[in-house]
Amino acid sequence: MTSSPFRLRLKSPRWLNRLGSSLIIGGQAVTATARGRINTVDLLDQLQEAGPGSFLIVIITSLAAGTVFNIQVTKELSSMGADATVGGVLAVGLAREIAPLLTATLLTGKVATAYAAQLGTMKVTEQIDAITMLRTDPVEYLVVPRLIAMVVMAPVQCLLFFGVAIWSAQISSTELYAIPPEVFWMSVRSWLLPDDIPFMLIKALVFGLQIAVLSCGWGMTTQGGPKEVGTSTTGAVVMILVTVALMDTVLTQILFG
């Protein structure tokens, strides 16, 4: 009696399949946006959620980040007699790394979780299937407004973060280390390059696109019952943070290398 040959079946990880599906969904959403197929009614709600609905958490975090970063930097520079460089060092660090990266992290926790949970719930309750049966493209109806909202609002949030953080850094440097405001702002103007702010906004835009595509992709590919909604939301957050960190490395080398 001969036994049947053993066959090793290689199966790709689920996260990799979902990543591929998310990229396809993102491509469809970008194509639909380019063709003007936009759900304008839902777009206003998504702009509100990604924009004004998240302003408070961005402002609070930027106030704290600017003050803490200033304390660390000013303490070291003051000990070396380099008070006149404090504003420039802070501005460059905020513009090139801290503002876009922390803004993306905040939007991931505030907005991406909502996107993944909303679409995941609609998927497991078959609402997306119902939309398809009504001859409506769920990507155009659900994903496109969220993608546009994130691409528009991520740079706005990033600019808000930078402005509030650099202002709080100036206040704290003046109050705690007696650095005159005019010295601080002169240093900012001399250190900050003309391309730093536009490149910061480019980073924020790319991160916003990543957040929208991955959160919506993970939500749209949710399978199972209500328990899977939480799993999808967690998976989306992890994937976004990992890919944003990797993309940040690439963008930093391209834009500032």
BELURDA-V635276 format. One record per helix or strand. SS is the DSSP state (2 for helix, 1 for strand). FROM is the first residue (numbers start at 1). TO is the last residue. If there is no record, write none. Layout:
BEGIN
ss=SS from=FROM to=TO
ss=SS from=FROM to=TO
END
This chain:
BEGIN
ss=2 from=14 to=34
ss=2 from=40 to=50
ss=2 from=52 to=79
ss=2 from=83 to=124
ss=2 from=127 to=133
ss=2 from=138 to=177
ss=2 from=181 to=191
ss=2 from=194 to=220
ss=2 from=227 to=256
END
